[in-house]
Structures are given as structure tokens and as C-alpha cells.
Amino acid sequence: MDEITLVTGANKGIGREIAGRLAALGHTVVIGARSAELGEKAAAELGTDSVVLDVTDPASVAAAASHLEERYGRLDVLVNNAAISRPPGTDLSHQSPSSADLGTLRAIFETNFFGVVTVTNTLLPLLRRSAAPRIVNVSSSAASLARNADPATELPVSAGYTPSKTALTALTLQYARELRPDGILVNAVCPGYCATDLNGHSGYRTPAQGAVSAVRMATVPADGPTGTFVDDEGPVPW
């Protein structure tokens, strides 16, 4: 039986690599993208389906869920990949804790945290129809509390992107605890510092490398792990 998989924010970058790799493994992949044109273009190139999906717009998420239900009847894998590091027209200086712009912080959390809640909760009924449902949340080791608490850390100071991913990792644990009795596996992954639009292509890893941990967790068996935080080398410090 084909695995029906939705990857949010998948028309470019790491999301596109995740979608392409899962499609190559035989998954029926649906690319979620805010732009219909860009989503359809990526889908045509990868041989996948696409759907308009803005994680910050509940109506858009509901419409995407309706598309999935009508076309496939269920969802086996949800990869919450869509994220922003800052709103358009702002820079990282707006995220210094002592001088943070609240509008900037709210916009980041709206996508990186609340968007995941909106998408996940809307799609849970379809995931419950799967024989082996899995949710993969793309987080970041830059949001590790242990790493940020280290006096020698070289991580940048951020009141926006970093806490939004810390919150996402914590949220992953809460979903894993709640959904464990239902057999829904929920894990967080770190792609590493990849060169994407998220960071102005300053990362030293490729999107293909960044996709590895998400693809691995998207393909674990029904008795696989849940409530974990890993990268492609193993567990990541919380």
C-alpha cells in the first residue's frame, strides 16, 4: 500500500528534498506550498501532487485537508517542515531579546509553532485512518536548551527563531505523550545548518543532507520510536 505523505513548505529547500526522497521511496507525496504556481512547478518536477497550504491560515489548512480526504481518504505521514527565520523585510537584529520587535516575534511563532498546531490538529482525523501514522516536526539543534546553556556556545542570541523551535521541540513531546496510545508516532528532527533561503544560503550543509533525518523518521515502522529529537547522526541534546 502506498504511503500518503504531506510535506509542508516543500516547494524549495529542505522540504523539497524531503518530498523528492520520499517520492523516490514509493510514497505518494503531496507538496504543501503557499503559492499554487510554485507548488505545482515543484510537483511537476518531482512527480508528486501539490496543494495550496499556508500554515498561518486555518481556512487554507482546512481546504488542504479536504483535498487530501477527497483524493486519498487518509494520511500516513505528516512532515511539518514550513518555517521562517524572520518576516520579509526584517533582519536578525529585530530578534535581540533586549530590543526585540514584538511583531517580528509573533510572526515567527505564528508559522513555526502555531502553524504546526493548526496543521497537525486539522489533519489528525486523516492520520487516525492510517495503519502506521507518523508526524515529523523539523526543529533545530540551535534551539537546544543544553547547547544554549553552555557558556562556550557559539550559537547566535535570538528571541524569535530559536525560542520558536525550542517550543516546537517541546510541543513534539506533548503530542508524542498524548498520541502514543493511538499509535501515532511523533518525532522532532534537526536538519543541521543547511544553505537555504531561511538563512540566506549561509549554511555549510546541503538541503539533501538536511533531509536525511526527516526521511528516516518519516519511514520508521509502526513500532518505531516516538518522542525523540534526532539529527542524521543520532539523538540531539534537548
TORDO-110473 format. One line per field, with one value per residue: x, y, z of N, C-alpha, C in turn; residue number from 1; chain. Coordinates in Angstrom, 2 decimals. Example, Ala and Ser with C-alpha at 12.3 -4.5 7.8 and 13.67 -1.06 7.14 Angstrom:
# TORDO-110473
npx [13.19; 12.85]
npy [-5.69; -2.25]
npz [7.80; 7.08]
capx [12.30; 13.67]
capy [-4.50; -1.06]
capz [7.80; 7.14]
cpx [13.20; 12.90]
cpy [-3.30; 0.03]
cpz [7.80; 7.87]
resi [1; 2]
chain [A; A]
***
This chain:
# TORDO-110473
npx [0.84; 0.57; 2.22; 0.72; 1.75; 2.25; 4.12; 4.90; 5.65; 7.19; 8.05; 10.60; 14.07; 14.93; 12.49; 11.61; 13.59; 13.05; 10.48; 11.07; 12.80; 11.19; 9.20; 10.74; 11.10; 8.72; 6.51; 3.35; 3.43; 2.44; 2.95; 2.98; 2.40; 2.57; 2.22; 0.36; 1.36; 4.17; 4.15; 2.91; 4.77; 7.06; 5.96; 5.47; 8.06; 9.05; 7.32; 5.06; 2.09; 0.39; -0.66; -2.32; -1.21; -1.09; 0.32; -0.31; -2.87; -5.91; -8.17; -7.00; -5.54; -7.63; -8.88; -6.85; -6.82; -9.32; -8.89; -7.00; -8.54; -10.63; -9.21; -7.44; -8.28; -7.04; -4.17; -0.82; 1.72; 2.84; 4.82; 5.95; 7.36; 7.45; 8.69; 9.92; 12.67; 12.65; 10.34; 9.56; 11.57; 12.71; 15.50; 17.94; 18.57; 16.27; 15.59; 16.99; 16.91; 16.69; 15.86; 13.82; 11.50; 8.15; 6.19; 7.66; 8.51; 6.05; 5.16; 7.03; 6.58; 3.97; 4.13; 6.13; 5.41; 2.55; 1.49; 2.20; 0.64; -1.92; -1.94; -1.36; -3.48; -5.69; -5.29; -5.22; -7.57; -7.40; -4.91; -5.45; -6.72; -4.79; -2.72; -0.23; 0.53; 2.56; 4.20; 6.38; 8.34; 10.14; 12.72; 15.34; 18.74; 19.91; 18.15; 18.35; 18.15; 20.20; 22.49; 22.35; 22.65; 25.27; 28.19; 30.21; 29.08; 28.59; 26.34; 23.97; 22.38; 18.95; 15.62; 13.52; 13.46; 14.99; 13.73; 11.22; 11.64; 12.57; 10.21; 8.71; 10.02; 9.46; 6.69; 6.46; 7.10; 4.86; 2.73; 3.59; 3.35; 0.58; -0.51; 0.58; -0.88; -2.62; -1.10; 0.22; 3.12; 5.38; 7.90; 10.80; 13.12; 16.45; 17.78; 20.29; 22.73; 21.85; 22.26; 19.93; 17.01; 16.15; 18.30; 19.66; 21.23; 23.59; 24.40; 26.44; 25.83; 24.09; 20.72; 19.95; 21.45; 20.28; 17.78; 17.91; 17.47; 14.75; 13.52; 14.24; 12.83; 10.29; 9.83; 9.90; 8.95; 5.69; 6.11; 8.10; 10.28; 9.09; 8.57; 11.17; 14.23; 16.25; 19.17; 20.93; 22.93; 22.21; 20.73; 19.77; 20.80; 18.43]
npy [-1.20; 2.19; 4.90; 7.76; 11.00; 14.18; 17.09; 20.06; 23.40; 22.70; 23.33; 24.17; 24.13; 22.34; 21.06; 20.41; 18.56; 16.55; 15.80; 14.87; 12.71; 10.98; 10.46; 9.06; 6.79; 5.57; 6.71; 8.37; 11.56; 14.73; 18.01; 20.77; 24.15; 27.71; 29.18; 28.47; 28.26; 27.86; 25.54; 23.70; 23.70; 22.58; 20.10; 19.03; 18.70; 16.84; 14.75; 14.55; 15.25; 18.37; 20.96; 23.96; 25.54; 27.38; 27.65; 29.44; 30.17; 29.18; 28.57; 27.95; 25.69; 23.97; 23.67; 22.34; 19.96; 18.96; 18.48; 16.39; 14.45; 13.98; 13.10; 11.07; 9.93; 9.38; 9.97; 9.15; 10.05; 13.04; 15.75; 18.37; 20.93; 23.58; 26.82; 29.94; 32.22; 34.84; 37.54; 38.81; 41.57; 42.18; 41.92; 39.93; 41.49; 42.40; 40.50; 40.47; 39.88; 42.06; 44.17; 43.39; 43.24; 43.01; 42.38; 41.07; 38.78; 37.57; 36.95; 35.03; 32.96; 32.43; 31.04; 28.99; 27.68; 27.94; 27.44; 24.78; 23.52; 24.13; 22.84; 20.16; 19.46; 19.79; 17.81; 15.46; 13.74; 12.45; 11.23; 9.38; 7.42; 5.93; 2.99; 3.10; 5.74; 8.71; 11.57; 14.14; 16.63; 19.37; 20.63; 22.31; 22.04; 24.30; 25.34; 23.93; 23.63; 22.75; 23.22; 26.00; 26.78; 26.34; 27.97; 28.29; 28.26; 28.97; 29.73; 31.97; 34.76; 34.88; 35.93; 35.12; 33.15; 31.00; 30.44; 29.78; 27.35; 25.88; 25.76; 24.28; 21.81; 21.04; 20.93; 18.77; 16.64; 16.74; 16.13; 13.56; 12.20; 12.41; 11.13; 8.63; 6.33; 5.99; 5.06; 6.82; 8.05; 10.54; 12.69; 14.83; 16.46; 17.47; 19.27; 20.31; 22.90; 24.15; 25.31; 27.43; 29.40; 30.23; 31.05; 32.80; 31.29; 30.66; 28.43; 25.46; 22.95; 20.86; 21.05; 18.45; 16.89; 17.83; 16.72; 14.10; 13.12; 13.67; 12.15; 9.63; 9.43; 9.66; 7.26; 5.24; 2.09; 0.91; 0.25; 1.91; 4.55; 7.17; 10.53; 11.54; 13.40; 14.01; 14.06; 13.47; 11.97; 10.91; 11.06; 14.35; 16.86; 17.93]
npz [0.00; -0.88; 0.76; 1.97; 1.97; 3.36; 2.96; 4.38; 3.23; 0.95; -1.61; -2.09; -1.03; 1.97; 2.44; -0.14; -0.85; 1.03; 0.16; -2.47; -1.96; -0.46; -2.32; -4.17; -2.73; -2.97; -1.80; -1.99; -2.50; -1.30; -1.96; 0.09; -0.33; -0.16; -2.47; -5.29; -7.88; -7.54; -6.03; -7.78; -9.84; -8.60; -7.95; -10.50; -11.38; -9.59; -9.71; -8.08; -6.09; -5.39; -3.13; -2.20; 0.64; 3.43; 6.39; 8.35; 7.98; 8.85; 7.23; 4.77; 5.52; 6.24; 3.76; 2.38; 3.82; 3.12; 0.40; 0.58; 1.88; 0.03; -2.21; -1.33; 1.09; 3.47; 5.63; 5.92; 6.67; 8.09; 7.54; 9.19; 7.99; 7.11; 7.76; 9.10; 9.40; 9.87; 9.34; 6.02; 4.98; 7.41; 9.73; 11.53; 13.71; 14.79; 16.56; 18.91; 22.34; 24.19; 22.69; 21.10; 18.41; 18.81; 16.95; 14.99; 16.44; 17.01; 14.43; 13.63; 15.51; 14.78; 12.39; 12.90; 15.25; 16.09; 13.59; 13.16; 15.10; 14.12; 11.57; 12.29; 14.10; 12.45; 10.57; 11.99; 12.09; 9.57; 9.77; 11.74; 10.35; 9.22; 9.03; 10.12; 11.38; 11.21; 12.47; 11.71; 12.95; 11.90; 13.53; 15.30; 16.24; 17.11; 18.82; 21.08; 24.54; 26.20; 24.65; 24.36; 26.98; 27.50; 28.39; 26.54; 24.08; 20.59; 19.41; 17.90; 19.57; 20.09; 20.19; 18.78; 16.34; 17.51; 20.16; 19.10; 17.85; 20.00; 21.44; 19.60; 19.67; 22.31; 22.09; 20.37; 22.08; 23.77; 22.03; 21.34; 23.79; 24.24; 21.98; 21.87; 22.91; 20.78; 18.77; 17.12; 15.91; 16.91; 16.21; 16.53; 14.38; 13.46; 10.82; 10.54; 9.80; 7.04; 3.67; 2.71; 1.73; 4.18; 5.74; 4.13; 2.46; 3.81; 5.14; 5.82; 5.08; 2.70; 1.31; 0.64; 2.43; 4.73; 4.61; 5.41; 8.13; 8.53; 6.51; 7.38; 9.83; 8.85; 7.72; 9.57; 11.11; 12.30; 14.95; 15.70; 17.06; 19.28; 20.38; 20.24; 19.57; 17.00; 14.83; 11.72; 12.75; 15.15; 18.52; 19.61; 21.91; 24.32]
capx [0.00; 1.33; 2.16; 0.28; 2.61; 2.20; 5.26; 4.60; 6.79; 8.02; 8.36; 12.01; 14.92; 14.92; 11.19; 11.61; 14.44; 12.30; 9.42; 11.65; 13.35; 10.08; 8.58; 11.62; 10.93; 7.41; 5.42; 2.56; 3.76; 1.73; 3.72; 2.22; 3.09; 1.69; 1.97; -0.11; 2.26; 5.44; 3.87; 2.65; 6.04; 7.88; 5.30; 5.69; 9.46; 9.31; 6.34; 4.22; 0.89; 0.61; -1.86; -2.06; -1.24; -0.45; 0.14; -0.81; -4.25; -6.72; -9.02; -6.13; -5.24; -8.86; -9.07; -5.87; -7.30; -10.43; -8.27; -6.41; -9.61; -11.35; -8.36; -6.73; -9.07; -6.27; -2.80; 0.08; 2.87; 2.81; 6.12; 5.79; 8.64; 7.36; 9.22; 10.60; 13.65; 12.23; 9.40; 10.19; 11.86; 13.34; 16.76; 18.08; 18.70; 14.94; 15.36; 17.77; 15.91; 16.52; 15.28; 13.04; 10.26; 7.14; 5.53; 8.54; 8.46; 4.74; 5.10; 7.84; 5.85; 2.74; 4.48; 6.96; 4.77; 1.10; 1.19; 2.31; -0.55; -3.07; -1.86; -1.44; -4.81; -6.63; -5.04; -5.27; -8.58; -6.90; -3.83; -6.03; -7.18; -3.61; -2.29; 1.04; 0.67; 3.78; 4.34; 7.77; 8.46; 11.51; 13.13; 16.72; 19.62; 20.21; 17.16; 18.61; 18.39; 21.51; 23.52; 22.28; 23.10; 26.72; 28.85; 31.12; 28.34; 28.74; 25.03; 23.54; 21.33; 17.73; 14.36; 12.47; 13.59; 15.45; 12.67; 10.10; 11.99; 12.56; 8.79; 8.28; 10.55; 8.66; 5.37; 6.59; 6.99; 3.48; 1.95; 4.01; 2.76; -0.87; -0.93; 1.21; -1.86; -3.29; -0.16; 0.73; 4.49; 5.66; 9.31; 11.42; 14.42; 17.27; 18.44; 21.61; 22.82; 21.83; 22.18; 18.58; 16.51; 15.93; 19.48; 20.39; 22.15; 24.87; 24.71; 27.53; 25.29; 23.17; 19.36; 19.89; 21.93; 19.30; 16.56; 18.15; 16.84; 13.30; 13.13; 14.41; 11.73; 9.04; 9.74; 10.04; 7.80; 4.64; 6.63; 9.30; 10.39; 8.25; 9.04; 12.63; 14.79; 17.45; 19.66; 21.33; 23.96; 21.64; 19.99; 20.19; 20.51; 17.20]
capy [0.00; 3.43; 5.80; 9.10; 11.87; 15.62; 17.84; 21.49; 24.22; 21.73; 23.69; 24.52; 23.85; 21.03; 20.43; 19.82; 17.36; 15.53; 15.34; 14.11; 11.44; 10.10; 10.03; 8.05; 5.56; 5.00; 7.44; 9.32; 12.78; 15.96; 19.18; 21.90; 25.40; 28.89; 29.58; 27.39; 28.16; 27.26; 24.17; 22.90; 23.57; 21.59; 18.80; 18.53; 18.29; 15.70; 13.69; 14.45; 16.08; 19.59; 21.61; 25.26; 25.39; 28.42; 27.12; 30.50; 30.46; 28.00; 28.24; 27.29; 24.35; 23.18; 23.35; 21.32; 18.72; 18.49; 17.93; 15.10; 13.49; 13.64; 12.40; 9.92; 9.30; 9.21; 10.50; 8.27; 10.80; 14.50; 16.38; 19.81; 21.50; 25.02; 27.65; 31.18; 32.71; 36.22; 38.01; 39.58; 42.96; 42.35; 41.21; 39.26; 42.46; 42.55; 39.38; 40.60; 39.88; 43.33; 45.17; 42.61; 43.77; 42.01; 41.93; 40.08; 37.54; 36.95; 36.39; 33.81; 31.93; 32.10; 30.00; 27.89; 26.98; 27.85; 26.81; 23.33; 23.09; 24.22; 21.78; 18.85; 19.19; 19.68; 16.57; 14.28; 12.75; 11.67; 10.39; 8.28; 6.39; 5.22; 1.82; 3.42; 7.20; 9.32; 13.02; 14.56; 18.08; 19.81; 21.60; 22.75; 21.89; 25.65; 25.63; 23.05; 24.34; 22.35; 23.93; 27.43; 27.00; 26.16; 29.28; 28.32; 28.11; 29.99; 29.96; 33.37; 35.11; 35.12; 35.84; 34.75; 31.85; 29.95; 30.01; 29.15; 25.96; 25.24; 25.48; 23.21; 20.55; 20.71; 20.55; 17.42; 15.72; 16.72; 15.33; 12.16; 11.65; 12.30; 10.27; 7.31; 5.24; 5.85; 4.51; 7.86; 8.37; 11.96; 12.92; 16.06; 16.22; 18.64; 19.07; 20.91; 24.25; 23.94; 26.51; 27.60; 30.77; 30.53; 31.72; 33.48; 30.31; 30.74; 27.15; 24.69; 21.67; 20.97; 20.61; 16.99; 16.38; 18.21; 15.90; 12.71; 12.74; 13.71; 10.98; 8.46; 9.36; 9.52; 5.89; 4.24; 1.19; 1.23; 0.07; 2.74; 5.47; 8.36; 11.45; 11.70; 14.57; 13.43; 14.51; 12.29; 11.22; 10.34; 11.95; 15.74; 17.31; 18.74]
capz [0.00; -0.93; 1.89; 1.60; 2.77; 3.13; 3.45; 4.29; 2.81; 0.23; -2.98; -2.20; 0.13; 2.64; 2.23; -1.48; -0.80; 1.75; -0.73; -3.55; -1.47; -0.09; -3.58; -4.75; -1.93; -3.26; -1.16; -2.74; -1.77; -1.59; -1.59; 0.58; -0.65; -0.12; -3.85; -6.15; -9.03; -7.15; -5.61; -8.97; -10.57; -7.89; -8.07; -11.85; -11.48; -8.71; -9.93; -6.88; -6.07; -4.62; -2.60; -1.60; 2.09; 4.24; 7.74; 9.24; 7.57; 9.13; 6.09; 3.80; 6.05; 6.14; 2.34; 2.04; 4.42; 2.28; -0.81; 0.94; 2.18; -1.20; -3.18; -0.79; 2.15; 4.70; 5.60; 6.68; 7.20; 8.05; 7.83; 9.45; 7.61; 6.84; 8.84; 8.71; 10.38; 10.12; 8.32; 4.93; 5.27; 8.72; 9.87; 12.82; 14.80; 15.38; 17.47; 20.13; 23.41; 24.87; 21.79; 20.13; 17.86; 19.15; 15.73; 14.38; 17.21; 16.82; 13.08; 13.62; 16.24; 14.06; 11.42; 13.39; 16.37; 15.96; 12.31; 13.35; 15.84; 13.21; 10.57; 12.93; 14.63; 11.34; 9.83; 12.85; 11.69; 8.44; 10.28; 12.52; 9.41; 8.75; 9.80; 10.78; 11.24; 11.72; 12.36; 11.83; 13.09; 11.61; 14.54; 15.12; 17.41; 17.58; 19.85; 22.23; 25.79; 26.70; 23.88; 24.65; 28.35; 27.55; 28.29; 25.40; 22.83; 19.56; 18.81; 17.98; 20.52; 19.34; 20.95; 17.84; 15.69; 18.43; 21.07; 18.38; 17.61; 21.32; 21.73; 18.72; 20.19; 23.48; 21.59; 19.85; 23.22; 24.27; 21.08; 21.45; 25.01; 24.09; 20.88; 21.97; 22.99; 19.50; 17.81; 16.24; 16.28; 16.74; 16.49; 16.03; 13.74; 13.14; 9.54; 10.54; 9.24; 5.59; 2.83; 2.18; 1.83; 5.60; 6.30; 3.08; 1.88; 4.51; 5.80; 5.25; 4.63; 1.57; 1.62; 0.56; 3.72; 5.74; 4.50; 5.81; 9.39; 8.37; 5.72; 8.24; 10.78; 8.10; 7.22; 10.64; 11.16; 13.26; 16.31; 15.78; 18.20; 19.36; 21.40; 20.16; 18.88; 16.40; 13.54; 10.95; 13.48; 16.37; 19.41; 19.78; 23.28; 24.46]
cpx [0.88; 1.15; 1.74; 0.97; 2.44; 3.43; 4.94; 5.85; 7.74; 8.31; 9.83; 12.76; 14.83; 13.59; 11.09; 12.44; 13.73; 11.23; 9.98; 12.17; 12.25; 9.34; 9.41; 11.51; 9.55; 6.25; 4.65; 2.64; 2.92; 2.57; 2.77; 3.01; 2.11; 1.30; 1.53; 0.87; 3.56; 5.25; 3.66; 3.92; 6.92; 7.29; 5.53; 7.12; 9.76; 8.37; 5.45; 2.93; 1.25; -0.72; -1.46; -2.23; -0.41; -0.72; -0.41; -2.26; -5.11; -7.64; -8.24; -5.82; -6.46; -9.13; -8.09; -6.29; -8.44; -9.91; -7.71; -7.49; -10.32; -10.50; -7.77; -7.46; -8.34; -4.94; -1.94; 1.22; 2.63; 4.20; 5.88; 7.14; 8.60; 7.84; 9.80; 11.61; 13.34; 11.22; 10.13; 10.42; 12.46; 14.68; 16.87; 18.23; 17.36; 14.65; 16.26; 16.78; 15.65; 15.88; 14.38; 11.79; 9.18; 6.39; 6.34; 8.46; 7.14; 4.62; 5.88; 7.11; 4.58; 3.00; 5.10; 6.33; 3.27; 0.69; 1.25; 1.09; -1.76; -3.07; -2.05; -2.86; -5.84; -6.50; -5.08; -6.37; -8.14; -5.75; -4.36; -6.56; -6.02; -3.31; -1.00; 1.30; 1.93; 3.72; 5.81; 7.80; 9.92; 11.86; 14.57; 17.52; 20.06; 19.26; 17.31; 18.90; 19.78; 22.62; 23.51; 22.75; 24.60; 27.40; 29.76; 30.39; 28.61; 27.42; 24.64; 22.45; 20.08; 16.51; 13.22; 12.61; 13.96; 14.37; 11.48; 10.39; 12.13; 11.14; 8.29; 8.77; 9.77; 7.26; 5.38; 6.45; 5.55; 2.57; 2.30; 3.38; 1.26; -1.26; -0.31; 0.17; -2.59; -2.37; 0.37; 2.12; 4.79; 7.10; 9.77; 12.77; 15.13; 17.97; 19.89; 21.59; 22.98; 21.69; 20.81; 18.20; 16.35; 17.08; 20.30; 21.46; 23.55; 25.28; 25.80; 27.09; 24.33; 21.76; 19.22; 20.38; 20.90; 18.06; 16.70; 17.38; 15.32; 12.80; 13.21; 13.23; 10.37; 8.81; 9.94; 8.81; 6.83; 5.12; 7.91; 9.26; 9.37; 8.76; 10.54; 12.99; 16.13; 17.90; 20.16; 22.43; 23.43; 20.92; 20.63; 19.89; 19.25; 17.54]
cpy [1.25; 4.22; 7.18; 10.08; 13.32; 16.27; 19.32; 22.27; 23.47; 22.09; 24.07; 24.02; 22.44; 20.32; 19.76; 18.54; 16.23; 14.93; 14.45; 12.75; 10.47; 9.60; 8.92; 6.72; 4.94; 5.67; 8.25; 10.64; 13.94; 17.11; 20.27; 23.17; 26.55; 29.34; 28.38; 27.17; 27.45; 25.81; 23.25; 22.69; 22.52; 20.19; 18.19; 18.02; 17.04; 14.53; 13.46; 15.24; 17.37; 20.14; 22.97; 25.13; 26.48; 28.04; 28.16; 30.85; 29.22; 27.59; 27.51; 25.86; 23.44; 22.76; 22.27; 19.96; 18.12; 17.86; 16.53; 14.05; 13.03; 12.80; 11.10; 9.22; 9.11; 9.94; 9.61; 9.03; 12.30; 15.00; 17.88; 20.48; 23.02; 25.83; 28.94; 31.52; 34.14; 36.62; 38.76; 41.04; 43.23; 41.63; 40.68; 40.22; 42.70; 41.45; 39.39; 40.71; 41.25; 44.41; 44.53; 43.36; 42.70; 41.50; 40.87; 38.75; 36.81; 36.30; 35.08; 32.68; 31.50; 30.99; 28.78; 27.09; 26.82; 27.22; 25.29; 22.79; 23.07; 23.07; 20.41; 18.53; 19.03; 18.34; 15.32; 13.29; 11.88; 10.76; 9.19; 7.15; 5.55; 4.02; 2.10; 4.92; 7.75; 10.83; 13.36; 16.08; 18.49; 20.95; 22.01; 22.53; 23.25; 26.07; 24.74; 23.87; 24.01; 23.10; 25.42; 27.75; 26.87; 27.52; 29.42; 28.26; 29.27; 30.25; 31.43; 33.56; 35.47; 34.96; 35.39; 33.34; 30.75; 29.53; 29.36; 27.68; 25.19; 24.84; 24.33; 21.85; 20.10; 20.27; 19.13; 16.39; 15.62; 15.93; 13.85; 11.50; 11.43; 11.22; 8.89; 6.19; 4.99; 5.30; 5.53; 8.27; 9.83; 12.23; 14.26; 15.72; 17.55; 18.38; 19.54; 22.26; 24.15; 25.26; 26.58; 29.08; 31.20; 31.33; 32.45; 32.61; 30.40; 29.42; 26.38; 23.30; 21.90; 20.59; 19.09; 16.35; 16.66; 17.36; 14.53; 12.32; 12.74; 12.51; 9.72; 8.32; 9.22; 8.09; 4.83; 3.34; 1.58; 1.10; 0.89; 3.71; 6.60; 9.23; 11.62; 12.98; 14.14; 14.24; 13.29; 11.48; 10.57; 11.36; 13.35; 16.14; 18.18; 20.14]
cpz [0.00; 0.37; 1.37; 2.53; 2.37; 3.74; 3.29; 3.90; 1.93; -1.21; -3.18; -0.97; 0.67; 2.41; 0.88; -1.51; -0.06; 0.84; -1.84; -3.11; -1.08; -1.32; -4.22; -4.01; -2.13; -2.57; -2.20; -1.99; -2.26; -1.07; -1.12; 0.34; -0.60; -1.52; -4.67; -7.30; -8.66; -6.70; -6.79; -9.78; -9.92; -8.04; -9.45; -12.01; -10.69; -8.94; -8.73; -7.10; -5.32; -4.16; -2.04; -0.09; 2.75; 5.68; 8.71; 8.95; 7.78; 7.97; 5.01; 4.24; 5.93; 4.70; 1.89; 2.60; 3.60; 1.00; -0.53; 1.18; 0.90; -2.14; -2.64; 0.36; 3.47; 4.55; 6.46; 7.35; 7.03; 8.43; 7.96; 9.22; 7.47; 8.03; 8.25; 9.80; 10.77; 9.04; 7.22; 5.35; 6.63; 8.73; 11.29; 13.99; 15.49; 16.41; 18.69; 21.30; 24.03; 23.99; 20.75; 19.68; 18.05; 17.92; 15.00; 15.10; 17.00; 15.45; 12.99; 14.33; 15.51; 13.04; 12.09; 14.51; 16.17; 14.63; 12.39; 14.09; 14.91; 12.22; 11.20; 13.40; 13.52; 10.62; 10.68; 12.46; 10.51; 8.86; 11.06; 11.63; 8.88; 9.63; 10.56; 10.66; 11.90; 11.50; 12.61; 11.87; 12.87; 12.56; 14.27; 16.39; 17.93; 18.68; 21.07; 23.48; 26.34; 25.97; 24.19; 26.06; 28.50; 27.40; 27.08; 24.05; 21.87; 18.85; 18.91; 19.02; 19.72; 20.24; 20.06; 17.33; 16.69; 19.41; 20.34; 18.12; 18.93; 21.68; 20.86; 19.20; 21.42; 23.08; 21.04; 20.95; 23.72; 23.34; 21.20; 22.67; 24.83; 23.08; 20.91; 22.06; 21.67; 18.41; 16.82; 16.73; 15.96; 17.16; 15.91; 15.43; 13.52; 11.82; 9.52; 9.84; 7.73; 4.85; 2.17; 2.25; 3.28; 6.19; 5.24; 2.44; 2.50; 5.16; 5.07; 4.81; 3.46; 2.02; 1.56; 1.86; 4.81; 5.74; 5.15; 7.07; 9.28; 7.58; 6.57; 9.20; 10.09; 7.63; 8.30; 10.65; 12.27; 14.70; 16.52; 16.95; 18.13; 20.49; 21.41; 19.42; 18.33; 15.19; 12.80; 11.61; 14.76; 17.22; 19.51; 21.22; 23.32; 24.96]
resi [1; 2; 3; 4; 5; 6; 7; 8; 9; 10; 11; 12; 13; 14; 15; 16; 17; 18; 19; 20; 21; 22; 23; 24; 25; 26; 27; 28; 29; 30; 31; 32; 33; 34; 35; 36; 37; 38; 39; 40; 41; 42; 43; 44; 45; 46; 47; 48; 49; 50; 51; 52; 53; 54; 55; 56; 57; 58; 59; 60; 61; 62; 63; 64; 65; 66; 67; 68; 69; 70; 71; 72; 73; 74; 75; 76; 77; 78; 79; 80; 81; 82; 83; 84; 85; 86; 87; 88; 89; 90; 91; 92; 93; 94; 95; 96; 97; 98; 99; 100; 101; 102; 103; 104; 105; 106; 107; 108; 109; 110; 111; 112; 113; 114; 115; 116; 117; 118; 119; 120; 121; 122; 123; 124; 125; 126; 127; 128; 129; 130; 131; 132; 133; 134; 135; 136; 137; 138; 139; 140; 141; 142; 143; 144; 145; 146; 147; 148; 149; 150; 151; 152; 153; 154; 155; 156; 157; 158; 159; 160; 161; 162; 163; 164; 165; 166; 167; 168; 169; 170; 171; 172; 173; 174; 175; 176; 177; 178; 179; 180; 181; 182; 183; 184; 185; 186; 187; 188; 189; 190; 191; 192; 193; 194; 195; 196; 197; 198; 199; 200; 201; 202; 203; 204; 205; 206; 207; 208; 209; 210; 211; 212; 213; 214; 215; 216; 217; 218; 219; 220; 221; 222; 223; 224; 225; 226; 227; 228; 229; 230; 231; 232; 233; 234; 235; 236; 237; 238]
chain [A; A; A; A; A; A; A; A; A; A; A; A; A; A; A; A; A; A; A; A; A; A; A; A; A; A; A; A; A; A; A; A; A; A; A; A; A; A; A; A; A; A; A; A; A; A; A; A; A; A; A; A; A; A; A; A; A; A; A; A; A; A; A; A; A; A; A; A; A; A; A; A; A; A; A; A; A; A; A; A; A; A; A; A; A; A; A; A; A; A; A; A; A; A; A; A; A; A; A; A; A; A; A; A; A; A; A; A; A; A; A; A; A; A; A; A; A; A; A; A; A; A; A; A; A; A; A; A; A; A; A; A; A; A; A; A; A; A; A; A; A; A; A; A; A; A; A; A; A; A; A; A; A; A; A; A; A; A; A; A; A; A; A; A; A; A; A; A; A; A; A; A; A; A; A; A; A; A; A; A; A; A; A; A; A; A; A; A; A; A; A; A; A; A; A; A; A; A; A; A; A; A; A; A; A; A; A; A; A; A; A; A; A; A; A; A; A; A; A; A; A; A; A; A; A; A; A; A; A; A; A; A; A; A; A; A; A; A]
***
